[in-house]
Amino acid sequence: MRPPLAESGGELPRATSVLAVCAHPDDESFGLGALLDSFVERGAKVSVLCFTRGEASTLGPVGAELGELRRAELAAAARELGIGRVELLDHPDGSLSCEPLERLAGEVAAAAREVDADLLVVFDEGGISGHPDHCRATEAALSGAPGLATLAWTIPRSVAGALNSQFGTAFVGRDEQEIDAVLRVDRTRQCRAIARHVSQCDNNAVLESRLGLLGDTEHVRWLRPPGSEPS
């Protein structure tokens, strides 16, 4: 039986310093944006560790030029969300799963110490969209900070199914009993942050559809609840 997210249900856990661990620039906005904004609104210090520059995307210029562009977009989006610290690493986009887990975990551990994190926020296992880089980033977060509670952003199975049916994507959703809380969110700042990722958000029909299906709600589940024994 999973512990409730909070006694009242549907509330963010209390946290002083939140570290979001993600694979690509835009993950912090397209995926985690509404959650991170909610933590900022509640007074938490929020930081982001991003493993790649997103240079493998096919939605903008190619190669190193795109990586530098996406670095700038990430910085601008972070300002919109009130994120205080961004660390952008230079692991190869699209092959993060081939990077040694020990190295990635060590980078998570160092970032968590640097910001004195008391909560990690990550993509759910399965990577939400099924992207192997997303899966590896979450694996590294769990491995690198085994003593920290870890909250995962997830989506309902019904939303994943609707997106996969419409777009032929590989979204991974959760059944109701696997979801620990459904949170009401304000997407105003998230939408402003998304707009800063100009190279990735133009005519992004999948993103628009997902946000429309979710409305003003986000879904979360504990990968490692507070008080869990380090694994």
C-alpha positions as CSV (number, residue, x, y, z in Angstrom):
1,M,0.0,0.0,0.0
2,R,1.5,3.3,-1.1
3,P,1.6,6.1,1.5
4,P,-0.6,9.1,0.6
5,L,1.2,12.1,-0.8
6,A,-0.1,14.3,2.0
7,E,-2.6,13.8,4.7
8,S,-5.1,16.1,3.0
9,G,-4.4,14.4,-0.4
10,G,-3.7,16.3,-3.6
11,E,-1.1,18.5,-2.1
12,L,2.6,18.9,-2.9
13,P,4.9,17.5,-0.3
14,R,6.8,20.0,1.8
15,A,10.2,20.6,0.5
16,T,12.9,23.3,1.1
17,S,15.2,22.5,-1.9
18,V,13.9,20.6,-4.9
19,L,16.3,19.1,-7.5
20,A,14.7,18.2,-10.8
21,V,16.7,15.7,-12.8
22,C,16.0,15.5,-16.6
23,A,17.5,14.4,-19.9
24,H,16.9,17.3,-22.3
25,P,16.4,21.1,-22.3
26,D,12.6,21.5,-22.4
27,D,11.9,18.5,-20.1
28,E,11.8,21.0,-17.2
29,S,9.1,23.0,-19.0
30,F,7.2,20.7,-21.3
31,G,7.0,18.0,-18.7
32,L,7.7,19.2,-15.2
33,G,6.9,22.9,-15.6
34,A,3.6,23.1,-13.8
35,L,5.0,21.0,-10.9
36,L,8.2,23.1,-10.5
37,D,6.2,26.3,-10.7
38,S,4.0,25.0,-7.9
39,F,7.0,24.3,-5.7
40,V,8.4,27.8,-6.3
41,E,5.0,29.3,-5.4
42,R,5.2,27.4,-2.1
43,G,8.5,28.8,-1.3
44,A,10.9,26.0,-2.2
45,K,14.2,26.6,-3.9
46,V,14.1,24.7,-7.2
47,S,17.2,23.6,-9.2
48,V,17.5,21.6,-12.4
49,L,20.2,19.1,-13.5
50,C,19.9,18.4,-17.2
51,F,22.2,15.7,-18.7
52,T,22.2,16.7,-22.5
53,R,22.0,19.8,-24.6
54,G,19.3,18.2,-26.8
55,E,21.4,18.5,-30.0
56,A,19.9,15.3,-31.5
57,S,16.4,16.9,-31.9
58,T,15.1,17.0,-35.4
59,L,12.9,20.0,-34.7
60,G,15.5,22.7,-35.2
61,P,19.0,23.4,-36.6
62,V,21.3,20.3,-36.4
63,G,24.4,19.5,-34.4
64,A,26.4,21.9,-32.1
65,E,24.4,24.9,-33.3
66,L,21.2,23.4,-31.9
67,G,22.9,22.5,-28.7
68,E,24.0,26.0,-28.0
69,L,20.5,27.4,-29.0
70,R,18.8,25.0,-26.6
71,R,21.2,26.0,-23.8
72,A,20.0,29.5,-24.2
73,E,16.4,28.4,-24.4
74,L,16.7,26.4,-21.2
75,A,18.2,29.4,-19.3
76,A,15.3,31.6,-20.5
77,A,12.7,29.0,-19.6
78,A,14.2,28.6,-16.1
79,R,13.8,32.3,-15.5
80,E,10.2,32.1,-16.4
81,L,9.6,29.3,-13.9
82,G,11.6,30.9,-11.1
83,I,14.3,28.2,-11.1
84,G,17.3,29.4,-9.2
85,R,20.0,27.1,-10.5
86,V,20.5,25.2,-13.8
87,E,23.3,22.8,-14.4
88,L,23.5,21.7,-18.1
89,L,25.9,18.8,-18.8
90,D,27.2,17.6,-22.1
91,H,26.3,13.9,-22.4
92,P,25.3,12.8,-25.9
93,D,21.7,13.4,-26.7
94,G,19.9,10.2,-27.8
95,S,22.4,7.8,-26.2
96,L,22.3,8.6,-22.5
97,S,21.4,5.0,-21.8
98,C,24.9,4.1,-23.1
99,E,26.6,6.4,-20.5
100,P,28.0,4.7,-17.4
101,L,25.3,4.8,-14.7
102,E,28.0,5.3,-12.0
103,R,29.1,8.5,-13.8
104,L,25.6,9.9,-14.2
105,A,24.7,9.0,-10.6
106,G,27.8,10.7,-9.3
107,E,26.7,13.9,-11.1
108,V,23.3,13.7,-9.5
109,A,24.9,13.1,-6.1
110,A,27.1,16.2,-6.5
111,A,24.2,18.4,-7.6
112,A,22.1,17.2,-4.7
113,R,24.8,18.1,-2.2
114,E,25.4,21.4,-3.9
115,V,21.8,22.6,-3.5
116,D,21.2,20.7,-0.2
117,A,18.2,19.0,-1.9
118,D,15.6,17.3,0.3
119,L,13.4,16.2,-2.7
120,L,14.1,14.9,-6.2
121,V,11.6,15.4,-9.0
122,V,11.9,13.2,-12.1
123,F,10.0,11.7,-15.0
124,D,8.2,8.5,-14.1
125,E,9.8,5.1,-14.9
126,G,9.1,4.4,-18.5
127,G,10.1,8.0,-19.4
128,I,6.5,9.2,-20.0
129,S,7.1,9.3,-23.8
130,G,9.1,6.1,-23.7
131,H,12.4,7.9,-24.6
132,P,15.4,5.9,-23.3
133,D,17.1,9.1,-22.3
134,H,14.2,10.0,-19.9
135,C,14.4,6.5,-18.4
136,R,18.2,6.8,-17.9
137,A,17.9,10.2,-16.2
138,T,15.4,8.8,-13.7
139,E,17.6,5.7,-13.1
140,A,20.6,8.0,-12.4
141,A,18.6,10.1,-10.0
142,L,17.5,7.1,-8.0
143,S,21.0,5.7,-7.9
144,G,22.8,8.9,-7.2
145,A,20.8,10.1,-4.2
146,P,19.5,6.9,-2.6
147,G,18.6,8.8,0.7
148,L,16.3,11.4,-0.9
149,A,12.6,11.1,-1.5
150,T,11.8,11.0,-5.2
151,L,8.6,12.2,-6.7
152,A,7.8,11.3,-10.3
153,W,5.6,13.1,-12.8
154,T,3.4,10.7,-14.6
155,I,0.2,10.7,-16.8
156,P,-2.9,8.5,-16.6
157,R,-3.1,5.5,-18.9
158,S,-6.1,7.0,-20.6
159,V,-4.1,10.0,-21.6
160,A,-1.2,7.9,-22.9
161,G,-3.6,5.8,-24.9
162,A,-5.3,8.8,-26.5
163,L,-2.0,10.3,-27.5
164,N,-0.7,7.0,-28.8
165,S,-3.8,6.4,-30.8
166,Q,-3.8,9.9,-32.3
167,F,0.0,10.3,-33.0
168,G,1.4,6.7,-33.1
169,T,3.6,7.6,-30.1
170,A,4.8,5.4,-27.2
171,F,3.6,7.2,-24.1
172,V,3.5,5.2,-20.9
173,G,0.7,5.9,-18.5
174,R,-0.4,4.6,-15.1
175,D,-3.6,3.2,-13.8
176,E,-5.5,5.1,-11.2
177,Q,-4.3,2.9,-8.3
178,E,-0.7,3.6,-9.2
179,I,-1.1,7.3,-9.0
180,D,-0.5,8.9,-5.6
181,A,-2.0,12.3,-6.1
182,V,-3.8,14.4,-8.7
183,L,-2.7,18.0,-8.3
184,R,-4.5,21.2,-9.5
185,V,-2.0,23.4,-11.3
186,D,-1.8,26.8,-12.9
187,R,-0.1,26.5,-16.3
188,T,0.5,30.2,-16.9
189,R,4.2,30.2,-16.1
190,Q,4.6,26.8,-17.7
191,C,3.2,28.1,-20.9
192,R,5.5,31.0,-20.8
193,A,8.5,28.7,-20.2
194,I,7.4,26.4,-23.1
195,A,7.3,29.4,-25.4
196,R,11.0,30.1,-24.6
197,H,11.9,26.8,-26.2
198,V,11.3,28.3,-29.7
199,S,13.2,25.6,-31.5
200,Q,11.0,22.8,-30.0
201,C,7.5,24.2,-29.4
202,D,6.4,25.5,-32.8
203,N,3.6,23.4,-34.2
204,N,4.2,20.8,-31.5
205,A,0.8,19.0,-31.8
206,V,1.7,16.2,-29.4
207,L,2.5,18.7,-26.6
208,E,-0.6,20.7,-27.3
209,S,-2.8,17.7,-27.2
210,R,-1.2,16.4,-23.9
211,L,-1.7,19.7,-22.2
212,G,-5.3,19.8,-23.5
213,L,-6.1,16.3,-22.2
214,L,-4.6,17.0,-18.8
215,G,-6.3,20.4,-18.4
216,D,-5.4,21.9,-15.0
217,T,-4.3,18.7,-13.4
218,E,-1.0,16.9,-13.1
219,H,-0.4,13.4,-11.7
220,V,2.4,12.2,-9.5
221,R,3.6,9.1,-7.8
222,W,6.3,8.3,-5.3
223,L,9.3,6.3,-6.7
224,R,10.8,6.6,-3.2
225,P,8.6,8.0,-0.5
226,P,10.0,10.1,2.4
227,G,11.5,8.0,5.1
228,S,12.3,5.0,2.8
229,E,15.4,3.1,3.6
230,P,18.2,3.8,1.0
231,S,18.2,1.0,-1.6
